[in-house]
Amino acid sequence: MWARSPQKPQNTPAALKNDKNETAVNEGRVIPPRTSDMYLSADHLRDQVIRPALEYMGALNPANEAFLLNAAVNPPDVGLFAAKPEGLGIFHITAAQHSDLWDRYLAFNPDFASRVRGLASQRAFLSDPDSELQTNLSYCAAIAWLMQHRAGGVQAQPQSVAEARA
């Protein structure tokens, strides 16, 4: 909800308004009303998030890519990526699942742990690791793949970068 800052002069363009596509002022900048919703297309998610995350993790193949895209776009009713009220990020990963992956899998797989930690923010991860699932799409995709990999799902040989882009 918008709030007027007490330090701002009273001659700013308009009183701050909220949530109803109305003009607002924040930090002296006029924020125009929303005219449309912003969204992330499935193609963009696959090409700009999932594929690079899988490539970075050394797991790029069509089966992994398709699985993660489908899990994000059409979450299943049951299973690892079922839409849960307490789930975080586009894969609905819970804090408990996230902790379990780090404590019982990544702690014993230092190569994977190092790779996925490289995707996380330097300071935010240390203070609130679960927030990375909501704010860092590449990290979230890598964690989702690791959860599926740990469960033994989606088996295929990684492909080269040239084959992936063809």
Sequence and secondary structure as in RCSB ss.txt:
>XXXX:A:sequence
MWARSPQKPQNTPAALKNDKNETAVNEGRVIPPRTSDMYLSADHLRDQVIRPALEYMGALNPANEAFLLNAAVNP
PDVGLFAAKPEGLGIFHITAAQHSDLWDRYLAFNPDFASRVRGLASQRAFLSDPDSELQTNLSYCAAIAWLMQHR
AGGVQAQPQSVAEARA
>XXXX:A:secstr
     TTS TTSSS    SSS  EEETTEEE    S     HHHHIIIIIHHHHHHHT   HHHHHHHHHHHHS 
 SSSTT   TT BTTTTB HHHHHHHHHHTGGG HHHHHHHHHHS TTHHHH GGGHHHH HHHHHHHHHHHHHH
TT        HHHHH 
